[in-house]
Amino acid sequence: MEQDDHEKLRLILVIALVSIIVGGSIDLLMDQPEDWLSFHVVFETLMIAGALVMATTLWLGWWRSVQSVDELRRSLEARQVERDAWRSSAEHALEGLSQAIDRQFDAWELTVAERDVALLLLKGHSHKAIAKHTGRSPQTVRQHAAVVYRKGKLSGRAELAAFFLEDLMLPGTTGDVDAA
């Protein structure tokens, strides 16, 4: 919809600028002035030149924006391909992590609702976002989170994340983090 508005505006501007250029040129030719340095002729010539400069500037701006959008679109497609390739290569590891998390939730005897909340907490969502996503009240989500922490013998969200992610290592790291 917004693209249609831009196209309409572009068309209106092009018509206006072409009208100025063509109309001014026809007017100058029809006047057949004897003195080409008169105010009238100079003024119309400046108007025509100004319209030509504006038309050229607008065309260049539109061309650059189209090029930029195309480049952005290609970049986005490349990132999506890259993301999909990563997901495909990491799918086995992610499935293993998912199964390990599920087994731990079984060991803690979490209910389905508590599992939903725990998983969304692990993904970094806030209580408010979890409530909206699950259709529960924020208070209910807080209660489920508290039960998850209690059943897991954890002090809170940070320990929940650390429980599952503490041993994940980035390539080239030693695993020890010195306190600053």
WOWO-V469800 format. One record per pair of residues at least 12 apart in sequence whose C-alpha atoms are under 6 Angstrom apart, sorted by the first residue. I is the first residue (numbers start at 1). J is the second residue. D is the distance in whole Angstrom. If there is no record, write none. Layout:
I;J;D, I;J;D
This chain:
17;51;6, 21;48;5, 108;151;6, 108;152;6, 114;144;5, 122;161;6
